[in-house]
């Protein structure tokens, strides 16, 4: 889940995944792996796949911006280089109010994955 969020113009900005930090599954990814995932997400035209609490119901929102944080990033100056940042455009007043009230406070990246053990 994101550690930070910034709002502006109906767009909520945040960090999806940061390199070399333990995630919700007790695993970590390198900056290279995160970049590959971020690029694959956009290449697959998945920007409209924005749901709430992993309910798989697309909401009135979409990924409008996606980038890999570089040194002195304009929005996330203190964030680790190689982190995946997104801006999600909220198109409904319901979602905007949920963010404002803190009912929605972060991002979680959902993916199918194979783990070799």
PANU-100412 format. One record per residue (C-alpha): x, z, y; residue number from 1; residue in three letters. Coordinates in steps of 0.02 Angstrom, whole numbers. Example, Ala and Ser with C-alpha at 12.3 -4.5 7.8 and 13.67 -1.06 7.14 Angstrom:
+--------+--------+--------+-----+-----+
!      x !      z !      y !   n ! res !
+--------+--------+--------+-----+-----+
!    615 !    390 !   -225 !   1 ! ALA !
!    684 !    357 !    -53 !   2 ! SER !
+--------+--------+--------+-----+-----+
END
This chain:
+--------+--------+--------+-----+-----+
!      x !      z !      y !   n ! res !
+--------+--------+--------+-----+-----+
!      0 !      0 !      0 !   1 ! UNK !
!     59 !    -35 !    174 !   2 ! UNK !
!    147 !    100 !    272 !   3 ! UNK !
!     99 !     30 !    440 !   4 ! UNK !
!    -38 !    -69 !    518 !   5 ! UNK !
!    -63 !   -145 !    687 !   6 ! UNK !
!   -224 !   -220 !    754 !   7 ! UNK !
!   -260 !   -351 !    883 !   8 ! UNK !
!   -390 !   -486 !    913 !   9 ! UNK !
!   -480 !   -456 !    749 !  10 ! UNK !
!   -318 !   -473 !    651 !  11 ! UNK !
!   -243 !   -327 !    556 !  12 ! UNK !
!    -56 !   -336 !    523 !  13 ! UNK !
!     36 !   -242 !    388 !  14 ! UNK !
!    170 !   -239 !    256 !  15 ! UNK !
!    116 !   -292 !     82 !  16 ! UNK !
!    277 !   -250 !    -10 !  17 ! UNK !
!    451 !   -190 !     38 !  18 ! UNK !
!    609 !   -219 !    -62 !  19 ! UNK !
!    690 !    -84 !   -165 !  20 ! UNK !
!    547 !     40 !   -144 !  21 ! UNK !
!    450 !    113 !   -289 !  22 ! UNK !
!    275 !     41 !   -296 !  23 ! UNK !
!    111 !    113 !   -364 !  24 ! UNK !
!    163 !     63 !   -540 !  25 ! UNK !
!    332 !    151 !   -530 !  26 ! UNK !
!    426 !    -14 !   -513 !  27 ! UNK !
!    530 !    -99 !   -378 !  28 ! UNK !
!    559 !   -278 !   -325 !  29 ! UNK !
!    706 !   -356 !   -237 !  30 ! UNK !
!    690 !   -452 !    -75 !  31 ! UNK !
!    715 !   -612 !   -173 !  32 ! UNK !
!    572 !   -571 !   -292 !  33 ! UNK !
!    458 !   -524 !   -147 !  34 ! UNK !
!    497 !   -686 !    -57 !  35 ! UNK !
!    458 !   -785 !   -215 !  36 ! UNK !
!    290 !   -694 !   -233 !  37 ! UNK !
!    245 !   -718 !    -49 !  38 ! UNK !
!    285 !   -903 !    -53 !  39 ! UNK !
!    191 !   -924 !   -216 !  40 ! UNK !
!     39 !   -837 !   -142 !  41 ! UNK !
!     33 !   -959 !      2 !  42 ! UNK !
!     77 !  -1112 !   -104 !  43 ! UNK !
!    -69 !  -1069 !   -217 !  44 ! UNK !
!   -186 !  -1070 !    -67 !  45 ! UNK !
!   -237 !   -890 !   -101 !  46 ! UNK !
!   -264 !   -840 !     80 !  47 ! UNK !
!   -451 !   -823 !     55 !  48 ! UNK !
!   -431 !   -700 !    -87 !  49 ! UNK !
!   -459 !   -543 !     15 !  50 ! UNK !
!   -566 !   -412 !    -69 !  51 ! UNK !
!   -595 !   -226 !    -54 !  52 ! UNK !
!   -534 !    -97 !   -179 !  53 ! UNK !
!   -495 !   -236 !   -305 !  54 ! UNK !
!   -680 !   -277 !   -328 !  55 ! UNK !
!   -640 !   -464 !   -340 !  56 ! UNK !
!   -775 !   -505 !   -211 !  57 ! UNK !
!   -703 !   -609 !    -70 !  58 ! UNK !
!   -743 !   -535 !    100 !  59 ! UNK !
!   -764 !   -609 !    272 !  60 ! UNK !
!   -576 !   -606 !    294 !  61 ! UNK !
!   -426 !   -713 !    255 !  62 ! UNK !
!   -237 !   -708 !    265 !  63 ! UNK !
!   -205 !   -797 !    430 !  64 ! UNK !
!    -18 !   -759 !    439 !  65 ! UNK !
!    114 !   -724 !    307 !  66 ! UNK !
!    300 !   -701 !    332 !  67 ! UNK !
!    456 !   -617 !    269 !  68 ! UNK !
!    521 !   -485 !    389 !  69 ! UNK !
!    690 !   -524 !    466 !  70 ! UNK !
!    801 !   -416 !    573 !  71 ! UNK !
!    716 !   -360 !    735 !  72 ! UNK !
!    546 !   -427 !    682 !  73 ! UNK !
!    428 !   -432 !    831 !  74 ! UNK !
!    292 !   -326 !    747 !  75 ! UNK !
!    392 !   -225 !    621 !  76 ! UNK !
!    560 !   -188 !    703 !  77 ! UNK !
!    602 !    -40 !    591 !  78 ! UNK !
!    541 !   -117 !    428 !  79 ! UNK !
!    661 !   -168 !    291 !  80 ! UNK !
!    724 !   -346 !    301 !  81 ! UNK !
!    645 !   -444 !    159 !  82 ! UNK !
!    476 !   -355 !    167 !  83 ! UNK !
!    320 !   -462 !    152 !  84 ! UNK !
!    207 !   -450 !    305 !  85 ! UNK !
!     35 !   -523 !    329 !  86 ! UNK !
!    -97 !   -537 !    463 !  87 ! UNK !
!   -275 !   -533 !    397 !  88 ! UNK !
!   -412 !   -605 !    508 !  89 ! UNK !
!   -569 !   -500 !    496 !  90 ! UNK !
!   -725 !   -603 !    528 !  91 ! UNK !
!   -861 !   -473 !    507 !  92 ! UNK !
!   -903 !   -325 !    617 !  93 ! UNK !
!   -924 !   -220 !    460 !  94 ! UNK !
!   -742 !   -245 !    411 !  95 ! UNK !
!   -680 !   -219 !    588 !  96 ! UNK !
!   -774 !    -53 !    597 !  97 ! UNK !
!   -709 !      0 !    426 !  98 ! UNK !
!   -530 !    -28 !    487 !  99 ! UNK !
!   -566 !     62 !    650 ! 100 ! UNK !
!   -639 !    213 !    557 ! 101 ! UNK !
!   -490 !    217 !    438 ! 102 ! UNK !
!   -596 !    172 !    286 ! 103 ! UNK !
!   -478 !     27 !    259 ! 104 ! UNK !
!   -301 !     82 !    292 ! 105 ! UNK !
!   -185 !    -32 !    196 ! 106 ! UNK !
!   -149 !   -179 !     84 ! 107 ! UNK !
!   -119 !   -188 !    -99 ! 108 ! UNK !
!    -52 !   -342 !   -181 ! 109 ! UNK !
!   -139 !   -387 !   -342 ! 110 ! UNK !
!    -55 !   -502 !   -467 ! 111 ! UNK !
!    -52 !   -541 !   -650 ! 112 ! UNK !
!    120 !   -504 !   -717 ! 113 ! UNK !
!    218 !   -504 !   -878 ! 114 ! UNK !
!    338 !   -361 !   -902 ! 115 ! UNK !
!    482 !   -382 !  -1023 ! 116 ! UNK !
!    535 !   -221 !  -1106 ! 117 ! UNK !
+--------+--------+--------+-----+-----+
END
